[in-house]
Amino acid sequence: MRRFVYCKVVLATSLMWVLVDVFLLLYFSECNKCDDKKERSLLPALRAVISRNQEGPGEMGKAVLIPKDDQEKMKELFKINQFNLMASDLIALNRSLPDVRLEGCKTKVYPDELPNTSVVIVFHNEAWSTLLRTVYSVINRSPRYLLSEVILVDDASERDFLKLTLENYVKNLEVPVKIIRMEERSGLIRARLRGAAASKGQVITFLDAHCECTLGWLEPLLARIKEDRKTVVCPIIDVISDDTFEYMAGSDMTYGGFNWKLNFRWYPVPQREMDRRKGDRTLPVRQLPTLSLVALVMSSTRTTGDWQKFGWMNSKISSISYHQIRNVETNQCLDNMGRKENEKVGIFNCHGMGGNQVFSYTADKEIRTDDLCLDVSRLSGPVIMLKCHHMRGNQLWEYDAERLTLRHVNSNQCLDEPSEEDKMVPTMQDCSGSRSQQWLLRNMTLGA
């Protein structure tokens, strides 16, 4: 009897351990699948970094300094592509770069079934080292299953090494690389459209011909598109020095965009957006009501998209108009004179070429030049250009289309011609209706 009880205990214990073993096997097999997936994603980047001697020129994004004896030659080579070609040629095509992501970004987990992408790169007479370094960075730091192909669009280059030599070289790369030749110089946009038409990926990613991708660059872009396939996304754009090729991490607290004169600018992330993210800087910056949303297209879906989604853009455009603001008495125009924030707005002979003489009078009754607004903080001026704060106050102006006056609401004074003391800046005077206080807004309205 005692032996029978003993056998039952042994059998029960053995069965329990068998169940524990089965559980552990199942658990670790799932973990291995996760690890395999991570390994698949990281292998290209790890291979790129580990295989390089990180003490070489430019490794880990370090600056390359040219000896004094070679400075003259360096300056001559600089003229070819308007960057330090000598430094670029010293750097390995698959150089290592630091992982500059926020710690929270490094641990993010992305969906399993992300769409794949075709990367379209347009070039014209690009340097060999910068073009190939771009291609290598895409291949080495993109999970292979997400990278459908790389399409190089040659916008009528004239350099021999970008012909047959390039074609033979890319045949040996581990990712399909297609070269498309434009018959004549067509410009960036036409060339990109040609590349897009030839692409096979589910997503099209446009890159410049002299950039470098870092670890983890692609997954967050594709994840955002997976959430909404009509989304247009843009990453944080870092900086590579044109002089030393040093890699410098950009700020996640700014975003790139175009002002209403189509000049590229960096803009700070608005406070309302920082409040929405509640301190989590790994969350994407939500689309902002400016042209910057569509100006920095890095990835776009292959569908045309529902343009009703951008209805806000039509209303925004129709509420802002460009003007050349000309004084009736002097026949001179307001001019920002290329000045910066906290400096006086100027007045100069009208040239009709836009540029510094293009101002916008907005629906909020601001007079803007780029992201600066005309601001008057005390009686009789001066008129200063300050960051637009959208709180009206010192930046609120009313234009009377009949009297042709620009009245500053807070001071109840009108914009007037320059004084004898300084003929290069307008003044603020009590409104009198005189010709010197009359301003013609030569309309260049956008939208209906």
C-alpha positions in Angstrom: 0.0 0.0 0.0 2.8 2.4 1.0 4.6 1.6 -2.4 1.4 2.4 -4.3 1.0 5.8 -2.6 4.7 6.5 -3.3 4.2 5.7 -7.0 1.2 8.1 -7.2 3.3 10.9 -5.7 6.1 10.3 -8.1 3.7 10.2 -11.1 2.0 13.4 -10.0 5.3 15.2 -9.5 6.6 14.0 -12.9 3.4 15.2 -14.6 3.6 18.6 -12.9 7.2 19.0 -14.2 6.2 17.9 -17.7 3.5 20.6 -17.7 6.0 23.2 -16.5 8.4 22.1 -19.3 5.7 22.4 -21.9 4.8 25.9 -20.6 8.4 27.1 -20.7 8.9 25.7 -24.2 5.9 27.5 -25.5 6.8 30.7 -23.7 10.4 30.8 -25.0 9.4 29.8 -28.5 7.2 32.9 -28.6 10.1 35.0 -27.3 12.4 33.6 -29.9 9.9 34.6 -32.6 10.0 38.2 -31.2 13.8 38.1 -31.0 14.0 36.8 -34.6 11.8 39.6 -35.7 14.0 42.2 -33.9 17.0 40.5 -35.3 15.6 40.7 -38.8 15.1 44.4 -38.3 18.4 45.2 -36.7 20.8 43.0 -38.7 21.3 45.4 -41.5 22.1 48.3 -39.2 24.3 46.1 -36.9 26.2 44.8 -39.9 26.8 48.4 -41.1 28.1 49.5 -37.8 30.1 46.4 -36.6 31.8 45.9 -40.0 33.3 49.4 -40.0 36.4 50.5 -38.2 34.8 53.2 -36.0 38.1 55.1 -35.8 38.1 56.0 -39.5 37.4 59.4 -40.9 33.8 60.5 -40.2 32.9 57.3 -38.3 30.1 57.7 -35.8 29.3 61.0 -37.5 32.5 62.7 -36.4 33.8 65.8 -38.2 36.5 65.4 -40.8 39.2 68.1 -40.6 41.4 68.6 -43.7 45.1 69.4 -43.0 46.3 72.9 -43.8 48.5 71.6 -46.7 45.4 70.4 -48.5 43.2 73.5 -47.9 43.6 75.0 -51.3 42.8 71.8 -53.1 39.8 71.4 -50.8 38.5 74.8 -51.7 38.7 74.0 -55.4 36.9 70.7 -55.0 34.3 72.5 -52.9 33.2 74.4 -56.0 32.1 71.2 -57.8 29.1 70.3 -55.6 29.1 73.2 -53.1 30.2 71.0 -50.2 33.6 69.6 -49.0 34.1 66.9 -51.5 37.5 66.0 -50.2 36.1 65.3 -46.8 33.2 63.2 -48.3 35.6 61.1 -50.3 37.6 60.2 -47.2 34.5 58.9 -45.4 33.4 55.3 -45.9 30.3 54.8 -48.0 28.7 52.8 -45.2 30.0 54.9 -42.3 28.7 54.3 -38.8 26.4 56.9 -37.2 25.2 57.4 -33.6 21.7 56.4 -32.5 20.3 59.9 -31.8 16.8 58.8 -31.0 15.0 59.6 -27.7 15.2 56.7 -25.3 11.4 56.3 -25.6 11.7 55.9 -29.3 14.3 53.1 -29.0 11.8 50.9 -27.1 8.7 51.5 -29.2 7.1 48.5 -30.7 5.5 48.9 -34.2 2.8 46.8 -35.8 3.7 43.5 -37.4 2.3 44.1 -40.9 3.8 47.4 -42.0 3.5 48.4 -45.7 6.7 48.2 -47.7 8.2 51.1 -49.5 10.0 52.2 -52.6 12.6 54.8 -51.9 12.9 57.4 -54.7 16.1 59.4 -54.9 16.6 62.1 -57.6 20.1 63.2 -58.5 21.8 65.6 -61.0 25.6 65.5 -61.2 25.8 64.3 -57.6 29.1 63.3 -56.1 29.8 59.6 -56.1 30.5 59.4 -52.4 27.4 61.3 -51.2 25.0 59.5 -53.6 26.3 56.0 -52.7 26.4 56.9 -49.0 22.7 57.8 -49.2 21.9 54.5 -50.9 24.0 52.5 -48.4 22.4 54.2 -45.4 18.9 53.3 -46.7 19.8 49.7 -47.3 21.8 49.2 -44.1 19.3 50.8 -41.8 16.0 49.7 -43.2 14.5 46.3 -42.3 14.8 44.3 -45.5 11.2 43.2 -45.5 10.1 46.8 -45.5 12.3 48.0 -48.3 10.9 47.0 -51.7 13.4 48.8 -53.9 15.5 51.9 -54.3 14.8 54.0 -57.4 17.5 56.4 -58.6 16.2 59.0 -61.0 19.0 60.7 -63.0 17.9 64.2 -64.0 20.1 64.4 -67.1 23.5 64.2 -65.3 26.6 64.8 -67.4 29.3 63.1 -65.4 30.6 59.8 -66.8 30.8 57.9 -63.5 27.1 58.4 -63.1 26.4 56.4 -66.3 27.6 52.8 -66.9 29.9 52.8 -63.8 27.0 53.5 -61.5 24.7 50.9 -63.3 27.4 48.2 -62.8 28.0 49.1 -59.2 24.3 49.0 -58.0 23.8 45.6 -59.6 25.8 44.1 -56.7 23.8 45.6 -53.9 21.5 43.4 -51.8 18.4 45.4 -52.5 17.0 45.9 -56.0 18.2 49.3 -57.3 16.6 50.7 -60.4 18.1 53.6 -62.4 15.8 55.8 -64.5 17.2 58.3 -66.9 15.4 61.6 -67.8 15.9 62.5 -71.4 16.4 66.1 -70.6 16.8 68.3 -67.5 13.3 68.2 -66.0 13.7 69.4 -62.4 13.1 67.8 -59.0 9.3 67.4 -59.1 9.0 65.9 -62.6 11.9 63.5 -61.8 10.2 62.4 -58.6 6.9 61.9 -60.4 8.8 59.7 -63.0 10.3 57.7 -60.1 6.9 57.4 -58.4 5.3 56.1 -61.6 7.9 53.3 -61.8 7.7 52.3 -58.2 6.2 49.0 -57.0 6.1 49.5 -53.2 3.0 50.2 -51.2 4.4 53.5 -50.0 6.7 55.9 -51.8 9.4 57.6 -49.8 11.3 60.5 -51.3 14.8 61.3 -50.2 17.5 63.8 -51.3 20.6 62.5 -53.0 23.0 63.6 -50.2 21.5 62.5 -46.9 22.0 59.7 -44.4 19.4 57.6 -42.6 19.9 56.6 -39.0 18.7 53.5 -37.2 15.0 53.3 -36.8 14.2 56.0 -39.4 11.7 54.1 -41.4 9.4 52.1 -39.1 7.7 55.2 -37.4 6.9 56.7 -40.8 5.3 53.5 -42.1 3.5 52.9 -38.9 1.8 56.3 -39.2 0.7 55.5 -42.7 -0.6 52.1 -41.6 -2.9 54.0 -39.2 -4.2 56.2 -42.0 -3.0 55.4 -45.6 -3.9 59.0 -46.7 -1.3 60.4 -44.2 1.7 62.4 -45.4 4.6 62.0 -42.9 7.9 63.7 -42.3 10.7 62.7 -39.9 12.9 64.8 -37.7 15.5 66.2 -40.1 19.1 66.3 -38.7 22.0 68.2 -40.1 25.2 67.1 -41.9 27.8 69.8 -42.1 28.7 70.8 -45.6 32.2 71.6 -44.4 33.2 68.7 -42.1 30.4 66.2 -42.7 29.8 66.1 -39.0 26.4 64.5 -38.1 24.4 66.8 -35.8 21.2 65.7 -34.3 18.2 68.0 -35.0 15.7 69.2 -32.4 12.4 67.3 -31.9 10.9 70.6 -30.7 10.9 72.2 -34.1 9.4 71.2 -37.4 10.3 72.2 -41.0 8.0 74.1 -43.2 7.6 76.7 -45.9 6.3 80.2 -45.3 3.9 81.9 -47.6 6.7 83.0 -49.8 7.8 79.4 -50.1 11.0 79.9 -48.2 12.0 77.0 -46.0 12.0 77.8 -42.3 12.2 75.9 -38.9 9.3 76.6 -36.7 8.9 75.8 -33.0 6.3 73.2 -32.0 3.3 75.2 -30.7 2.6 75.1 -27.0 -0.9 73.7 -27.6 0.8 70.7 -29.3 3.2 70.2 -26.4 0.2 70.3 -24.0 -1.6 67.7 -26.1 1.4 65.3 -26.0 1.5 65.7 -22.1 5.3 65.6 -22.0 5.6 62.5 -24.2 8.0 63.7 -26.9 7.9 60.4 -28.7 4.4 61.1 -29.9 4.2 62.6 -33.4 3.5 66.3 -33.9 0.0 66.6 -35.2 -0.7 68.2 -38.6 -0.5 72.0 -38.3 -2.7 74.5 -40.2 0.1 75.8 -42.4 1.6 74.8 -45.8 4.3 73.0 -44.0 2.1 69.9 -43.8 2.4 69.2 -47.5 5.7 71.0 -48.1 8.0 68.4 -46.6 6.7 65.3 -48.2 9.0 62.4 -47.3 6.5 59.6 -47.7 3.1 59.4 -49.4 0.7 56.7 -50.3 0.2 55.5 -53.8 -3.5 56.7 -53.8 -4.5 60.2 -54.7 -6.2 60.6 -51.3 -9.3 62.4 -50.1 -8.5 66.1 -50.7 -11.6 67.0 -48.7 -9.4 66.2 -45.7 -7.5 69.3 -46.5 -10.5 71.6 -46.6 -8.9 73.7 -43.9 -6.2 74.5 -46.4 -8.6 76.1 -48.8 -10.1 78.3 -46.1 -6.6 79.2 -44.8 -5.3 80.2 -48.2 -8.4 82.3 -48.9 -8.0 84.2 -45.7 -4.4 85.3 -46.4 -3.4 87.5 -49.3 0.0 88.8 -50.4 0.5 92.5 -50.9 3.0 95.0 -52.0 2.2 97.9 -49.6 2.9 101.2 -51.4 2.7 104.7 -50.0 0.6 107.0 -52.2 2.7 110.1 -51.3 6.2 108.8 -51.7 5.5 105.9 -54.1 7.7 103.7 -51.9 6.9 100.3 -50.5 7.2 98.6 -47.1 10.3 96.5 -47.1 11.6 94.2 -44.4 15.1 95.0 -45.6 16.2 91.5 -44.8 16.1 92.4 -41.1 15.4 90.0 -38.2 13.1 89.9 -35.2 13.1 93.0 -33.0 14.3 95.3 -35.8 12.4 98.1 -37.5 10.4 97.5 -40.7 11.8 99.6 -43.5 10.5 101.5 -46.6 12.2 101.5 -50.0 11.7 102.2 -53.7 9.1 99.7 -55.0 10.7 97.1 -57.3 7.8 94.8 -58.0 9.9 91.7 -57.6 8.3 90.5 -54.4 11.0 89.2 -52.0 11.4 91.6 -49.0 8.5 93.7 -50.2 5.9 90.9 -49.9 3.6 91.3 -46.9 0.4 89.5 -46.0 -2.7 91.1 -44.4 -4.4 88.2 -42.6 -8.0 87.5 -41.6 -6.7 88.2 -38.0 -5.8 91.7 -39.2 -2.1 91.2 -38.9 0.5 92.6 -41.3 3.0 89.7 -41.7 6.3 89.2 -43.3 7.2 85.6 -43.0 6.5 84.6 -39.4 7.0 88.2 -38.1 4.2 90.7 -37.5 4.3 94.5 -37.5 4.1 95.5 -33.9 3.7 99.0 -32.2 4.1 99.1 -28.4 3.8 102.9 -27.8 2.5 106.1 -29.3 4.4 107.3 -32.4 6.1 104.0 -32.9 8.5 102.7 -33.9 7.1 99.9 -36.0 9.0 96.7 -35.0 8.9 93.2 -36.5 8.1 90.7 -33.8 7.0 87.1 -33.7 3.3 86.8 -34.5 1.5 85.9 -31.2 -2.1 85.8 -32.6 -3.3 87.7 -29.6 -4.1 90.9 -31.5 -3.1 93.7 -29.1 0.0 95.5 -30.5 -0.2 93.5 -33.7 -3.8 94.5 -34.7 -4.2 96.6 -37.8 -7.3 97.8 -39.6 -7.1 98.6 -43.3 -9.8 101.0 -44.6 -10.1 100.2 -48.3 -11.9 103.5 -49.0 -9.5 105.9 -47.1 -6.5 103.6 -47.8 -5.3 103.9 -44.2 -3.6 101.3 -42.0 -4.8 102.1 -38.5 -3.1 100.6 -35.5 -6.0 99.8 -33.3 -4.3 99.9 -29.9 -2.7 103.3 -30.4 -5.4 104.6 -32.7 -2.6 106.0 -34.9 -2.0 105.5 -38.7 1.0 104.3 -40.5 2.7 107.3 -42.2 5.6 108.1 -44.5 9.1 108.4 -43.0 10.3 111.4 -41.1 13.1 113.8 -42.1 15.3 112.3 -39.4 15.1 108.7 -40.8 13.9 108.3 -44.4 14.3 104.5 -44.3 11.5 103.6 -41.8 7.8 104.5 -41.7 6.3 106.4 -38.8 3.2 106.3 -36.7 1.1 109.6 -36.6 -2.4 110.7 -35.5 -4.8 109.8 -38.3 -5.4 112.8 -40.6 -6.4 111.3 -43.9 -3.4 112.9 -45.6 -1.8 111.3 -48.7 1.2 110.3 -46.7 -1.1 108.0 -44.6 -2.6 106.4 -47.7 -1.3 102.9 -48.7 -2.2 100.9 -51.8 -2.2 97.2 -51.3 -1.2 95.7 -54.6 -3.2 92.5 -54.3 -1.7 89.1 -55.0 -4.4 87.1 -53.3 -4.1 83.3 -53.2 -7.4 81.3 -53.5 -10.9 82.4 -54.3 
